[in-house]
């Protein structure tokens, strides 16, 4: 009556008597103008939200790249300065600058990876590599931190695993380093154990289980439920005491899932934690193992 345009949904069906003769046509006329309006507005809102999320991810990625350049320069110059003749006081200052820059670069890398994952731009490679090389690099990085805290580092690689496999060594190393760094961070005495064992497989695919265990502070069931969430740690005091962004475990979980695996946690407050995850790989050479079982790196 007011001349406005309405959207109407109409349905009808014939009604027949027992003899099959048409007696009437019943119909329903439903005004769906408001429904169509709300549906359209929701679609527009979703498009705006997706565009905003993509812009945020792109901004984070760009800013992370911009910040990493000067951070690498700070690390490089301070590292060179530490190799020169310095007084104890100067060496202490430069050393603190170096380690602070190293920690900041780690945070930046986490943010960059997180933004790539959110934007769906992080890719998983499939190249040939030796697990031994991944664990050698892991030992160099985690071993130094363990040594500084007086902890033992135990590396255990099963003799059943193939020497060479096809997968993404960079992302596998990133997961192990994330978990290993956390293990050292939250352990004050005792040690950290990192290893891999054979689960099942054939000539086309093998499933390996990796684990990172520590004798640290552990977690209650309530604290465990908060893990693997972005920007989340066990509780607020954890961030104040140990630092970190709360992105490491979230990134690790997403990387494991992107590589076709699953990650789990076993922990008890005051008795340490054990993270383990399974990943599928394509075996390249099923003869021989990367290392003998039970190799130990002791950094006491």
C-alpha positions in Angstrom: 0.0 0.0 0.0 2.8 2.5 0.7 4.5 1.7 -2.7 7.6 0.0 -1.2 9.2 -3.1 -2.8 8.7 -6.3 -0.9 10.2 -9.8 -1.3 7.7 -12.6 -1.1 8.0 -16.4 -1.0 5.0 -18.2 -2.5 4.3 -22.0 -2.4 1.2 -23.8 -3.4 -0.2 -27.3 -3.9 -3.4 -28.9 -5.3 -6.0 -30.5 -3.0 -8.0 -33.4 -4.4 -10.9 -35.4 -3.2 -11.0 -39.3 -2.9 -12.0 -39.5 -6.6 -8.9 -37.6 -7.5 -10.8 -34.5 -8.6 -9.2 -31.1 -8.0 -11.2 -29.3 -5.3 -8.9 -26.4 -4.5 -5.4 -25.0 -4.5 -3.9 -24.2 -1.1 -1.1 -21.7 -1.0 1.1 -19.8 1.5 2.4 -16.3 0.9 5.2 -15.3 3.2 6.8 -11.8 3.3 10.6 -12.4 3.6 11.7 -8.8 3.1 13.2 -8.5 6.6 14.8 -12.0 6.4 16.4 -11.1 3.0 17.6 -7.8 4.4 19.2 -9.4 7.5 20.8 -12.1 5.3 22.3 -9.5 3.0 23.6 -7.4 5.9 25.2 -10.5 7.6 27.0 -11.4 4.3 28.3 -7.8 4.0 29.5 -7.9 7.6 31.3 -11.2 7.0 33.0 -9.8 4.0 34.1 -6.7 6.0 35.4 -8.9 8.8 37.3 -11.1 6.4 38.8 -8.1 4.7 39.8 -6.6 8.1 41.4 -9.9 9.1 43.4 -10.1 5.9 44.5 -6.5 6.3 45.6 -7.2 9.8 47.6 -10.3 8.8 49.2 -8.5 5.9 50.1 -5.6 8.3 51.6 -8.0 10.8 53.6 -9.7 8.1 54.9 -6.5 6.6 55.8 -5.0 10.0 57.5 -8.2 11.1 59.7 -8.1 8.0 60.5 -4.4 8.6 61.5 -5.0 12.2 63.6 -8.1 11.5 66.0 -6.1 9.3 67.3 -3.8 12.1 67.1 -6.6 14.7 69.4 -8.7 12.6 71.8 -5.8 12.4 71.7 -5.4 16.2 72.4 -9.1 16.6 75.2 -9.1 14.1 77.0 -5.9 15.4 76.6 -6.9 19.1 77.9 -10.4 18.3 81.0 -8.9 16.6 81.4 -6.6 19.5 81.5 -9.5 22.0 84.4 -10.9 20.0 86.6 -7.8 20.7 88.6 -6.9 23.7 86.0 -5.6 26.2 86.1 -4.9 29.9 83.9 -7.2 32.1 81.4 -4.4 32.5 81.2 -3.7 28.7 80.9 -7.4 27.9 78.1 -7.7 30.4 76.2 -4.8 28.8 76.7 -6.0 25.2 75.8 -9.5 26.1 72.5 -8.3 27.6 71.8 -6.4 24.4 72.6 -9.5 22.3 70.3 -11.8 24.3 67.5 -9.3 24.5 67.7 -8.8 20.7 67.7 -12.5 20.2 64.5 -12.9 22.4 62.8 -10.1 20.5 63.7 -11.6 17.2 62.1 -14.9 18.4 58.9 -13.0 19.2 58.9 -11.3 15.8 59.3 -14.6 14.0 56.4 -16.0 16.0 54.2 -13.1 15.0 55.2 -13.5 11.4 54.4 -17.2 11.3 51.1 -16.7 13.1 50.1 -14.0 10.6 51.0 -16.3 7.7 49.0 -19.2 9.1 46.0 -16.9 9.7 46.2 -15.6 6.2 46.6 -19.1 4.8 49.9 -18.2 3.2 52.2 -20.6 5.1 53.2 -23.6 2.9 54.6 -27.0 3.9 57.4 -28.3 1.8 58.1 -31.9 0.8 61.9 -32.3 0.3 64.4 -35.0 1.2 66.4 -34.6 4.4 68.2 -36.5 7.2 66.6 -36.5 10.6 70.1 -36.5 12.0 70.7 -32.9 10.7 67.5 -31.7 12.3 68.5 -33.1 15.7 72.1 -31.8 15.3 70.7 -28.3 14.8 68.3 -28.8 17.7 71.1 -29.9 20.0 73.2 -26.8 19.1 70.3 -24.5 20.0 68.7 -26.2 23.0 72.0 -27.5 24.3 73.4 -24.0 24.8 70.4 -22.9 26.8 70.4 -26.1 28.8 74.1 -25.7 29.6 73.5 -22.2 30.9 70.9 -23.5 33.4 72.9 -26.6 34.4 70.4 -29.0 32.9 71.0 -32.3 31.1 69.9 -32.8 27.5 69.1 -36.3 26.4 68.7 -37.0 22.6 67.1 -40.4 21.8 66.6 -41.5 18.2 65.2 -45.0 17.6 67.3 -47.3 15.4 64.1 -48.3 13.5 63.6 -44.9 11.8 64.8 -44.4 8.2 67.9 -42.4 7.7 66.4 -40.1 5.1 62.8 -39.1 4.7 60.8 -36.6 2.6 58.9 -33.8 4.4 59.5 -30.3 5.8 62.7 -30.2 7.9 62.4 -26.4 8.6 58.9 -26.7 10.1 59.8 -30.0 12.0 62.8 -28.2 13.5 60.7 -25.2 14.4 58.2 -27.4 16.3 61.0 -29.2 18.2 62.8 -25.9 19.0 59.6 -24.3 20.2 58.8 -27.3 22.5 62.5 -27.6 23.5 62.8 -24.0 24.4 59.7 -24.2 26.5 61.0 -27.3 28.3 64.3 -25.6 29.2 62.5 -22.4 30.2 60.2 -24.1 32.7 62.8 -26.5 34.1 65.0 -25.3 37.0 66.7 -28.6 37.8 67.0 -32.0 36.2 66.9 -32.2 32.4 65.1 -32.3 29.1 64.6 -35.3 26.9 64.0 -35.1 23.2 63.5 -38.1 20.9 61.8 -39.8 18.0 60.5 -43.4 17.6 59.0 -45.5 14.8 55.3 -46.1 15.0 54.3 -47.8 11.8 54.9 -47.7 8.1 55.7 -49.2 4.7 57.7 -48.3 1.6 55.3 -45.4 0.8 54.8 -43.8 4.2 56.1 -44.0 7.8 54.6 -42.5 10.9 57.1 -41.2 13.5 56.4 -40.0 17.0 58.5 -37.2 18.4 58.5 -36.2 22.1 59.9 -33.5 24.3 59.8 -34.2 28.0 61.1 -32.2 31.0 61.3 -32.3 34.8 60.0 -28.8 35.2 57.0 -27.1 36.9 54.4 -29.1 35.1 50.7 -28.1 34.8 47.4 -28.8 36.4 44.5 -30.1 34.3 43.0 -26.6 34.3 46.2 -25.0 33.0 46.5 -27.7 30.3 43.1 -26.8 29.0 44.4 -23.3 28.2 47.3 -24.4 26.1 47.5 -24.3 22.3 45.4 -21.2 22.3 46.8 -18.1 20.5 48.4 -15.5 22.9 47.6 -17.8 25.9 49.8 -19.4 28.6 49.0 -21.5 31.6 48.2 -18.4 33.7 49.0 -14.7 33.9 51.9 -15.2 36.3 53.6 -17.5 33.8 54.0 -14.5 31.4 55.3 -12.3 34.2 57.8 -14.9 35.5 59.0 -16.5 32.3 58.0 -14.1 29.5 56.9 -15.1 26.0 54.0 -14.3 23.7 51.9 -17.5 24.2 52.2 -18.1 20.4 54.8 -20.9 20.3 52.4 -23.8 21.2 49.6 -22.5 19.1 52.0 -22.3 16.1 53.4 -25.7 16.8 49.9 -27.3 17.0 48.9 -25.7 13.7 52.1 -26.7 12.0 51.7 -30.3 13.2 48.2 -30.4 11.9 49.2 -28.8 8.5 51.8 -31.6 8.2 49.1 -34.3 8.8 49.8 -35.1 12.4 48.4 -34.5 15.9 50.0 -33.2 19.1 49.3 -34.2 22.7 50.4 -33.3 26.2 50.9 -35.3 29.4 51.7 -33.3 32.5 51.3 -33.1 36.3 51.9 -30.0 38.4 55.4 -30.1 40.0 56.4 -33.3 38.0 57.2 -32.0 34.6 55.5 -32.2 31.2 55.8 -34.4 28.1 54.7 -33.2 24.6 54.5 -35.8 21.9 53.3 -35.5 18.3 53.1 -37.9 15.4 53.9 -37.0 11.8 53.8 -39.0 8.5 56.9 -39.0 6.2 57.8 -40.6 2.9 60.9 -42.9 3.5 63.7 -42.3 1.1 66.1 -44.9 2.5 64.7 -47.3 5.0 68.1 -48.9 5.7 70.0 -47.6 8.7 69.1 -45.2 11.4 70.0 -41.6 11.9 71.8 -42.3 15.2 72.2 -45.0 17.7 69.5 -45.2 20.3 70.0 -43.5 23.6 72.6 -40.9 22.7 72.9 -38.4 25.5 74.2 -34.8 25.4 75.1 -33.9 29.0 75.6 -30.2 29.6 76.2 -30.2 33.3 
